[in-house]
Amino acid sequence: MIDFVSDLARERGFGPKRILEVELAAEEALVNILTYAYPKGAGDIEIACKGEGGSRLTFAITDFGVAFDPLSFPVPDLLVELAIRRVGGLGVFFVRQMADHIEYQRKGDANVLTLTFTKREPQKGENSTHTEGT
């Protein structure tokens, strides 16, 4: 899944930093699905992608496991000391930070998580292209 989303982002001209953000969000979404939707083992996951012009990608990730709304996690308090901070929720926090739009729906027996990413202009000093081996 990670290769799929990063390849599509690369094909759309997303820069290296933005591709890493897309990969991180996809990985965190997948970990949550495997942890919460399928707590007793393996299950099916479907990924659909829609490109919107050259600047946006939307991924719909569907699973058929236990109902789980990742957006129900409260935003973690990052100012609380690590020793007393509640475990969990940071992955969803990162997905929220990386994606431009995130939505959850329960459709029948399926969880559908939709993540939308917009291509961003490279920051000063960031290369807009990626060459293997560099």
N, C-alpha and C positions, 0 to 999 in steps of 0.2 A: 504494500500500500504506500509506503514511504517513497519508494522509487517511482510509482505511478504518479503521485501528486507532484513530486519534485520535477519529474520529466515534463509534465504538462506546464508547470510554472516556467521552466526553462524555455520551452517552446514558445511561450507567450512573451518572452523577453523580460521576465522578472529578473532582478539583479540577485547576486549571490546572497546578500544579507536577507533579502525578502524570501528567497527560496528556503533558506534555513528556518525562517519563521514559519513558513508553510509546513515544512517537514516536522518541526517541533509540535505545532498544533495538531497535525495529523497523528503523530505518534502518541501524544497525550490523549487524544480522542479514542484511539485504538486501545490503549491501556485501560481506560475507563470502561469501554465496552467489554473487554475481556474480564475485568475485575467484577463489574456489577451486573451486566446483562447475562453473562455466562459464568456464574460463580462456581458451578460444579463441573465445568469442562468446556470443550470446544463447541462452537456454534457457527452459523453462517453469518457473513458480513457482505453486504453489497455496497459498491461505491459508484456513484454516478457523477459525472463532471459536466459542467456547462460553462463555456467561455462566453463572455459578454464583451464583444468588441475585442480589442487587444489589451485591455487594461484590467479586466476582472475575471476571476475564476471562482466558481461556486462548486463545492463538493457536497453531495448528499450522501451521508454514511448511514446505511440501514442495517439494523440487526433484528433478530426475531427472538430475543431473550426476554428476561425479566424486565418489566417496565422500570426505566431509570432515566430521570431527567437530570442531566449533569448541571443544568442551570439552577437547580434547586440548592446547590451548595452555596452557603453564604460566602461573601468575599472575605478572604482571610485577613486578619489583623496582622500586618507585617511588622508592626511596632512592638508586638508582644515578644518577650524573650523566647528563644527556641525551646528552652526547657519546659515552659508552661504552655506553649502554643498547641492548639488542637491539631492532631494529625489529620492529614488529608486536605483536599481542596486546592492545593497549589497547582496541580495539573490543569484544573478547570480555570483557575486564575490566569495561567499562562496562555491557554487557548483564547480566553477573552481578550488578552493583551495583543495577541498576534493576529487574530482574525478581525476584519473590519465589521463583520456582522455574523452573529451566531444565533441559531434558532433550534429549538427542540419541539418535536411533535410526536405524540403516540397515535399511530394510525393502525387501528385494528390490533393485531398482535405484533406490531413492529415499532421499534424506536427509530426515529429519523432525526439525525443531527445534521444540520446544514451549516456549513462554514463558507463565508465569502471573503475573498482576499482581493485587494486592489493593488495593482502594480504601483510602486512608489518610485519617485525619482531618487537616484543614488545620492547619498549624503556626500559632502565634500570629502575627498580622499578615498571614496569607495569606488571600486571599478564597477562598471555597468555590465561587463561581460565576464564570463568565466572560461578559462582555458585549462584543460586537464593538465595536471603536473605543475601548475603554478601555485 
